[in-house]
């Protein structure tokens, strides 16, 4: 399992404001005929909005006092003691926010002014403390801070291959890039443990965003050759029980350039058939975790670190909750993608685009 390569919340309520009047037509209107009423008129154009909300600690949920909320192009506003604030916007289009407070990492995100009374949205700040560790977060989820995060935006299907597979395309620096199905069936220990890990740990690693309840099985006829390209199917994670020429289990995963996970593949080494921690480690790769400098370099106690136990650690669960509380492709220290707005749907470019493949053991 060594490397080869492998919620910020201010309640935001936005309502449109309208001009107080408009000039009439330059030519007289025709006199209405008797009994007719006035014709329909278009609503006056929106000229801005009211942005109100609350700034809270993303880990504890406590209000953040005296936070500074700055809308791009406007002077900053200071939150009250309960974290609440109110800003009169001068534009009706999407705006970028920068939120700062002592003892917290600065957050940048977007908001979309809308008319009416939308549901209240909460923005949270990441604390420099309260067990949140930016070095760990950047290491495990952002390639030591050099990349954006990767996460599922919809529930994946998990497909467990029920046979035993021989590694017939071994590449030392990249794992098995070709498998061949054998006549043998995988042991029940593997089949039961994999289902157990998916059902229990997927929820822990994603704060319930991935339930791990969509699990199916598949068999391949003996002699079936499966090249790397057949490991992946969009929206699916496949798992195989493999006889390998080395001692390692491997994970392959794909995400698009917006950071959304699209597919994954796990190869559990036959020698690891009873090691639950290995199963959990490889599952974590499928959900956005990595160890880019190797298992020995992971900063804190983690399922990604050498000598990990059988289950996700408290550090893993806390930081993964932040991962799945932010949009994919968020960057250090806490910068949401330019296309993302906290009170609107994620933009299409987050869900589509060219796919990138990574692998780790």
C-alpha positions as CSV (number, residue, x, y, z in Angstrom):
1,X,0.0,0.0,0.0
2,X,2.9,2.4,-0.6
3,X,2.6,5.3,-3.0
4,X,3.3,4.9,-6.7
5,X,1.5,8.0,-7.6
6,X,-0.9,8.1,-6.6
7,X,-19.0,23.0,6.3
8,X,-17.6,27.0,5.6
9,X,-21.1,28.4,6.6
10,X,-22.7,32.5,6.8
11,X,-26.4,32.2,6.5
12,X,-26.9,33.9,3.2
13,X,-30.3,35.2,2.3
14,X,-30.5,37.2,-0.9
15,X,-33.6,39.2,-2.1
16,X,-33.8,41.4,-5.1
17,X,-34.3,45.1,-4.8
18,X,-36.1,47.1,-7.5
19,X,-35.9,50.7,-8.6
20,X,-38.4,53.1,-7.1
21,X,-39.9,54.1,-10.5
22,X,-39.3,54.4,-14.3
23,X,-40.1,56.9,-17.0
24,X,-43.2,56.5,-19.1
25,X,-43.3,56.0,-22.8
26,X,-42.2,58.9,-25.0
27,X,-45.4,58.9,-27.0
28,X,-48.9,59.0,-25.6
29,X,-50.5,55.6,-24.9
30,X,-53.8,55.0,-26.8
31,X,-56.9,55.6,-24.7
32,X,-58.3,52.3,-23.5
33,X,-61.7,51.4,-24.8
34,X,-64.6,51.5,-22.3
35,X,-64.5,48.5,-19.9
36,X,-61.0,47.5,-20.6
37,X,-58.3,47.4,-18.0
38,X,-54.6,48.4,-18.2
39,X,-52.4,46.0,-20.2
40,X,-49.7,43.9,-18.5
41,X,-46.5,45.6,-17.6
42,X,-43.0,44.1,-17.1
43,X,-41.5,44.3,-13.5
44,X,-38.9,47.0,-13.0
45,X,-35.3,45.7,-13.5
46,X,-33.4,44.4,-10.5
47,X,-30.6,46.8,-9.4
48,X,-29.1,44.8,-6.5
49,X,-30.0,42.7,-3.5
50,X,-29.8,42.2,0.2
51,X,-27.2,39.7,1.5
52,X,-27.7,38.6,5.0
53,X,-26.4,35.6,6.9
54,X,-24.2,34.1,9.7
55,X,-20.6,33.2,9.8
56,X,-19.8,30.0,11.9
57,X,-17.0,27.7,12.7
58,X,-17.1,24.9,10.2
59,X,-15.9,22.3,12.7
60,X,-17.9,23.3,15.9
61,X,-20.8,25.3,14.4
62,X,-20.2,28.1,16.9
63,X,-20.7,31.7,15.6
64,X,-17.7,33.6,14.5
65,X,-17.6,37.0,16.1
66,X,-16.3,40.1,14.3
67,X,-15.7,38.2,11.0
68,X,-15.1,40.5,8.0
69,X,-17.3,39.8,5.0
70,X,-16.1,41.6,1.8
71,X,-18.0,41.5,-1.5
72,X,-15.8,42.1,-4.5
73,X,-15.8,45.8,-5.3
74,X,-17.4,46.9,-2.0
75,X,-16.0,47.8,1.4
76,X,-16.1,45.0,4.0
77,X,-18.8,44.5,6.6
78,X,-18.2,43.2,10.1
79,X,-20.3,40.5,11.6
80,X,-22.1,40.9,14.9
81,X,-21.3,38.9,18.1
82,X,-23.6,36.1,16.9
83,X,-21.9,36.0,13.5
84,X,-24.8,37.6,11.7
85,X,-24.3,40.3,9.0
86,X,-26.3,42.2,6.4
87,X,-25.0,43.8,3.2
88,X,-26.8,45.8,0.6
89,X,-25.5,44.7,-2.8
90,X,-25.0,47.1,-5.7
91,X,-25.2,44.3,-8.4
92,X,-27.8,41.7,-9.3
93,X,-25.2,39.2,-10.7
94,X,-23.1,36.5,-9.0
95,X,-20.7,38.0,-6.6
96,X,-17.5,36.8,-4.9
97,X,-17.2,36.9,-1.1
98,X,-14.0,36.9,1.0
99,X,-14.6,36.1,4.7
100,X,-11.9,36.5,7.3
101,X,-11.6,36.4,11.1
102,X,-8.7,36.0,13.6
103,X,-7.9,32.3,14.2
104,X,-9.5,31.2,11.0
105,X,-8.4,30.5,7.4
106,X,-9.7,33.0,4.9
107,X,-12.5,31.7,2.7
108,X,-13.4,32.8,-0.8
109,X,-16.6,31.7,-2.4
110,X,-19.5,33.0,-4.5
111,X,-23.2,33.8,-4.0
112,X,-26.0,34.3,-6.4
113,X,-28.6,37.1,-5.8
114,X,-32.1,35.8,-6.3
115,X,-35.6,37.3,-5.9
116,X,-38.0,36.3,-3.2
117,X,-37.0,34.6,0.1
118,X,-34.7,31.7,-0.6
119,X,-33.8,29.1,2.0
120,X,-31.2,30.4,4.4
121,X,-27.6,29.3,3.5
122,X,-24.8,29.0,6.0
123,X,-21.1,29.7,5.3
124,X,-18.5,28.3,7.6
125,X,-14.9,29.3,8.3
126,X,-12.1,26.7,8.7
127,X,-10.5,27.2,12.1
128,X,-6.7,27.2,12.7
129,X,-7.4,24.7,15.5
130,X,-10.4,22.8,16.9
131,X,-8.5,19.7,15.5
132,X,-8.6,21.0,11.9
133,X,-5.1,20.8,10.5
134,X,-4.5,22.5,7.1
135,X,-1.3,20.7,6.5
136,X,-3.0,17.3,6.8
137,X,-6.0,18.5,4.7
138,X,-3.7,19.8,1.9
139,X,-1.6,16.7,2.0
140,X,-4.3,14.0,1.9
141,X,-6.9,15.8,-0.3
142,X,-5.0,18.4,-2.3
143,X,-1.7,16.8,-3.4
144,X,0.3,18.7,-0.8
145,X,-1.6,21.8,-1.7
146,X,-0.7,21.7,-5.4
147,X,-4.1,20.5,-6.6
148,X,-7.8,20.9,-6.0
149,X,-10.0,18.4,-4.0
150,X,-11.7,15.4,-5.6
151,X,-15.0,14.1,-4.4
152,X,-18.2,12.3,-5.6
153,X,-21.1,14.6,-6.4
154,X,-23.6,11.7,-6.7
155,X,-23.8,8.2,-5.3
156,X,-21.5,5.8,-7.1
157,X,-22.3,2.1,-7.8
158,X,-19.9,-0.4,-6.2
159,X,-19.4,-3.6,-8.2
160,X,-17.6,-6.5,-6.7
161,X,-16.1,-9.0,-9.1
162,X,-16.7,-12.4,-7.7
163,X,-13.9,-14.4,-9.4
164,X,-10.1,-14.6,-8.9
165,X,-8.0,-12.6,-11.4
166,X,-4.4,-13.1,-12.4
167,X,-2.3,-10.1,-13.1
168,X,-1.2,-10.6,-16.7
169,X,-0.1,-7.1,-17.4
170,X,2.1,-6.1,-14.4
171,X,3.8,-2.7,-14.6
172,X,5.9,-2.1,-11.5
173,X,5.4,1.6,-11.4
174,X,1.7,1.5,-12.2
175,X,0.2,-1.7,-11.0
176,X,-1.6,-4.4,-13.0
177,X,-2.8,-2.9,-16.2
178,X,-4.3,-6.2,-17.4
179,X,-6.2,-8.9,-15.5
180,X,-7.3,-12.3,-16.7
181,X,-10.2,-14.1,-15.1
182,X,-9.5,-17.6,-13.6
183,X,-11.9,-20.4,-13.0
184,X,-11.7,-20.0,-9.2
185,X,-14.3,-18.0,-7.2
186,X,-13.0,-15.4,-4.7
187,X,-13.2,-16.5,-1.1
188,X,-16.3,-15.6,1.0
189,X,-13.9,-13.7,3.4
190,X,-13.1,-11.2,0.6
191,X,-16.7,-10.9,-0.6
192,X,-18.2,-10.4,2.8
193,X,-15.5,-8.0,4.1
194,X,-15.6,-5.8,1.0
195,X,-19.4,-5.4,1.3
196,X,-19.0,-4.6,5.1
197,X,-16.3,-2.0,4.5
198,X,-18.3,-0.3,1.7
199,X,-21.5,-0.2,3.8
200,X,-19.9,1.1,7.0
201,X,-16.8,3.2,6.0
202,X,-18.2,5.0,2.9
203,X,-20.5,6.9,5.2
204,X,-17.8,7.7,7.6
205,X,-15.4,8.9,5.0
206,X,-17.9,11.2,3.3
207,X,-20.1,12.4,6.2
208,X,-23.0,10.5,4.7
209,X,-22.7,11.9,1.2
210,X,-21.9,8.5,-0.1
211,X,-24.1,5.8,1.5
212,X,-22.4,2.7,0.2
213,X,-25.8,1.1,-0.3
214,X,-25.6,0.5,-4.0
215,X,-23.5,-2.7,-4.2
216,X,-23.7,-5.3,-6.9
217,X,-21.7,-8.4,-8.0
218,X,-20.4,-9.5,-11.4
219,X,-18.6,-12.6,-12.8
220,X,-16.4,-12.9,-15.8
221,X,-16.0,-16.1,-17.8
222,X,-12.7,-17.9,-17.2
223,X,-10.1,-16.6,-19.6
224,X,-11.7,-13.2,-20.0
225,X,-8.9,-10.6,-20.5
226,X,-9.6,-7.2,-18.9
227,X,-7.3,-4.3,-19.9
228,X,-7.0,-1.1,-17.9
229,X,-9.7,0.6,-20.0
230,X,-12.3,-1.9,-18.9
231,X,-11.6,-1.3,-15.2
232,X,-13.6,2.0,-15.4
233,X,-17.2,2.7,-16.0
234,X,-18.6,6.2,-15.3
235,X,-20.4,6.4,-11.9
236,X,-19.0,3.0,-10.8
237,X,-16.3,1.6,-8.5
238,X,-15.2,-1.9,-9.4
239,X,-13.3,-4.2,-7.0
240,X,-11.3,-7.3,-7.9
241,X,-9.5,-10.1,-6.0
242,X,-6.1,-10.4,-7.6
243,X,-3.1,-12.7,-7.7
244,X,-0.2,-10.3,-8.1
245,X,3.6,-10.8,-8.4
246,X,4.1,-8.3,-5.6
247,X,2.7,-7.9,-2.1
248,X,0.6,-4.8,-2.7
249,X,-3.0,-3.9,-3.2
250,X,-3.7,-1.1,-5.6
251,X,-6.3,1.6,-6.4
252,X,-7.0,3.4,-9.6
253,X,-9.4,6.4,-9.8
254,X,-10.6,9.0,-12.2
255,X,-11.9,12.5,-11.9
256,X,-12.6,15.3,-14.3
257,X,-10.9,18.6,-14.5
258,X,-13.7,20.1,-12.3
259,X,-12.7,17.8,-9.4
260,X,-15.7,15.4,-9.5
261,X,-14.9,11.7,-9.1
262,X,-16.1,9.7,-12.1
263,X,-15.0,6.1,-11.6
264,X,-12.6,3.9,-9.7
265,X,-11.1,0.4,-9.5
266,X,-9.6,-1.5,-6.5
267,X,-7.3,-4.6,-6.8
268,X,-7.2,-6.4,-3.4
269,X,-4.1,-8.6,-3.2
270,X,-4.9,-12.2,-2.4
271,X,-2.4,-12.0,0.5
272,X,-4.6,-9.3,2.0
273,X,-7.9,-11.2,2.0
274,X,-8.3,-10.9,5.8
275,X,-6.8,-7.5,6.4
276,X,-9.8,-5.1,6.9
277,X,-7.5,-2.0,7.1
278,X,-6.2,-2.6,3.6
279,X,-9.8,-2.7,2.3
280,X,-10.7,0.5,4.1
281,X,-7.5,2.2,2.9
282,X,-8.2,1.4,-0.8
283,X,-11.8,2.4,-0.4
284,X,-10.6,5.8,1.0
285,X,-8.7,6.3,-2.3
286,X,-12.0,5.8,-4.1
287,X,-13.5,8.6,-2.1
288,X,-10.9,11.4,-2.5
289,X,-8.0,10.4,-0.2
290,X,-4.4,10.0,-1.2
291,X,-0.8,9.9,0.1
292,X,1.2,11.7,-2.6
293,X,4.6,11.5,-0.8
294,X,4.1,8.0,0.5
295,X,2.5,6.5,3.5
296,X,5.3,7.5,5.9
297,X,4.9,11.2,5.0
298,X,1.2,11.6,5.9
299,X,1.3,14.3,8.8
300,X,-1.2,12.8,11.3
301,X,-2.8,9.5,12.3
302,X,-4.8,8.4,9.3
303,X,-5.9,5.4,7.3
304,X,-3.5,6.8,4.7
305,X,-0.5,6.5,6.9
306,X,1.8,3.4,7.3
307,X,0.8,1.3,10.3
308,X,-2.9,2.4,10.2
309,X,-5.4,0.3,11.9
310,X,-8.6,-1.3,10.5
311,X,-10.8,1.7,10.6
312,X,-10.9,5.4,9.6
313,X,-9.4,7.6,12.4
314,X,-11.0,10.5,14.1
315,X,-8.7,12.8,12.0
316,X,-9.9,11.2,8.8
317,X,-13.5,11.6,9.6
318,X,-13.3,15.2,10.7
319,X,-11.3,16.3,7.7
320,X,-13.4,14.3,5.2
321,X,-16.5,16.0,6.6
322,X,-14.9,19.3,5.4
323,X,-14.0,17.7,2.1
324,X,-17.6,16.7,1.4
325,X,-19.0,20.0,2.8
326,X,-17.1,21.9,0.1
327,X,-17.4,21.7,-3.7
328,X,-14.9,19.6,-5.7
329,X,-11.7,21.4,-6.8
330,X,-11.6,23.7,-3.7
331,X,-8.1,25.0,-3.2
332,X,-5.9,26.0,-0.3
333,X,-6.5,27.5,2.2
334,X,-10.3,27.6,1.4
335,X,-11.1,28.8,-2.1
336,X,-14.2,27.5,-3.8
337,X,-14.1,27.2,-7.6
338,X,-15.0,30.4,-9.5
339,X,-18.1,28.7,-11.0
340,X,-19.5,27.7,-7.6
341,X,-22.1,29.7,-5.6
342,X,-23.2,28.7,-2.1
343,X,-26.9,29.3,-2.8
344,X,-27.2,27.8,-6.2
345,X,-26.6,24.6,-8.2
346,X,-23.0,23.6,-9.0
347,X,-22.1,24.7,-12.5
348,X,-21.9,22.1,-15.3
349,X,-18.2,22.4,-15.8
350,X,-17.7,20.9,-12.3
351,X,-19.5,17.7,-13.5
352,X,-18.0,17.3,-16.9
353,X,-14.7,17.7,-18.8
354,X,-11.6,15.6,-19.6
355,X,-10.9,12.8,-17.1
356,X,-7.6,12.3,-15.2
357,X,-6.4,8.9,-13.9
358,X,-4.3,8.4,-10.8
359,X,-3.2,5.2,-9.0
360,X,-1.6,4.3,-5.7
361,X,-0.8,1.2,-3.7
